[in-house]
Amino acid sequence: MRILVVDDMPLMRHVMINMLRRLEYEDIVEATDGQQAIKLLKASRFDLLITDLNMPKMNGKMLIDKIRKELNQPHLAILVVTCDDNKDTVLNLISAKIDGLMVKPFNLQTLQKQLRYTAIRHDKQSQ
């Protein structure tokens, strides 16, 4: 599985990447913001996008909307990571056709469960 991790905070990217490696995912690429993520998505195929919601230049919601509307990548599962658990934010993300949502802070077990859930949900949505 090829994973793209997008977060403007280097520490958060490294924490996520280290957790993914502990779960034996090896093919991981990182992006510092939504604009860089779009460039990477246009240049290469990824199976999973893990993106922060709050980022400068292009936030996670804008990134998701651009992917869903312009890039035509139905194979790409999307997991959003955020510290915002506001009901309106969650409903807005669900309408954006994400496959999973994880609220910070989280631990390795939560990530593992969410990755499983995201894969199952994405498989059902893409059928």
C-alpha positions in Angstrom: 0.0 0.0 0.0 1.4 3.4 -1.0 0.5 6.2 1.5 0.7 9.9 1.2 0.9 11.8 4.6 0.1 15.5 4.4 0.6 17.8 7.3 2.2 21.3 7.6 3.8 20.4 11.0 7.0 18.3 10.5 6.6 16.8 14.0 3.1 15.5 13.2 4.2 14.1 9.9 7.1 12.2 11.5 4.9 10.9 14.3 2.4 9.6 11.8 5.1 8.1 9.6 6.8 6.4 12.5 3.4 4.9 13.6 2.8 3.7 10.1 6.2 2.0 10.0 5.5 0.3 13.3 2.4 -1.1 11.6 4.7 -2.4 8.8 3.7 0.1 6.1 6.9 1.0 4.2 5.9 2.9 1.1 5.2 6.3 2.6 5.6 9.7 1.0 5.1 13.0 2.8 3.9 16.4 1.7 4.0 19.7 3.6 0.7 21.1 2.4 -2.2 20.5 0.0 -0.5 22.1 -3.0 2.5 19.8 -2.7 0.1 16.8 -2.2 -1.7 17.6 -5.4 1.6 17.7 -7.4 2.5 14.3 -5.9 -0.9 12.8 -6.6 -0.7 14.0 -10.2 2.7 12.4 -10.6 2.2 9.1 -8.9 -0.5 6.7 -7.7 -1.3 6.4 -4.0 -3.7 4.0 -2.3 -4.3 6.1 0.8 -4.1 9.8 1.7 -3.8 10.8 5.3 -4.2 14.5 5.6 -4.4 17.1 8.3 -7.5 19.3 8.1 -6.0 22.7 9.2 -3.1 23.7 6.9 -2.0 26.9 5.2 -2.2 27.5 1.4 -4.7 24.7 0.9 -6.5 23.1 3.9 -7.5 19.5 4.0 -11.1 20.1 2.9 -9.9 22.0 -0.1 -7.4 19.3 -0.9 -10.2 16.6 -0.7 -12.5 18.6 -2.8 -9.9 19.1 -5.5 -9.0 15.4 -5.5 -12.6 14.3 -5.7 -13.6 16.8 -8.4 -10.5 17.2 -10.6 -8.1 14.3 -10.2 -10.5 11.4 -10.8 -8.9 9.0 -8.4 -11.7 6.8 -7.1 -9.1 4.2 -5.9 -7.7 6.7 -3.4 -8.9 6.2 0.2 -8.9 9.4 2.4 -8.3 9.5 6.1 -8.5 13.0 7.8 -6.7 13.7 11.0 -7.8 16.8 13.0 -8.0 18.2 16.5 -11.4 19.7 15.6 -14.3 17.4 16.6 -17.0 20.0 16.1 -20.2 18.5 14.8 -20.4 20.9 11.8 -16.8 20.1 10.8 -17.4 16.3 11.0 -20.6 16.7 8.9 -18.8 18.8 6.3 -16.1 16.2 6.0 -18.6 13.4 5.6 -20.2 15.3 2.8 -16.8 15.5 1.1 -16.8 11.7 0.8 -13.9 10.9 3.1 -13.3 7.3 4.2 -12.2 7.9 7.7 -11.7 10.6 10.4 -9.4 10.5 13.4 -9.2 13.1 16.1 -5.9 14.1 17.7 -4.4 13.0 20.0 -4.5 9.3 19.0 -2.4 6.3 19.7 -1.0 3.4 17.6 -4.0 1.2 18.3 -6.5 3.9 17.3 -4.5 4.4 14.0 -4.5 0.7 13.3 -8.3 0.4 13.9 -8.9 3.5 11.8 -6.8 2.2 8.9 -8.8 -1.0 8.9 -12.1 0.9 9.0 -11.0 3.3 6.3 -10.1 0.4 4.0 -13.4 -1.3 4.5 -15.4 1.8 4.1 -13.5 2.8 0.9 -14.0 -0.6 -0.6 -17.8 -0.3 0.0 -18.0 3.2 -1.4 -16.1 2.4 -4.5 -18.3 -0.6 -5.5 
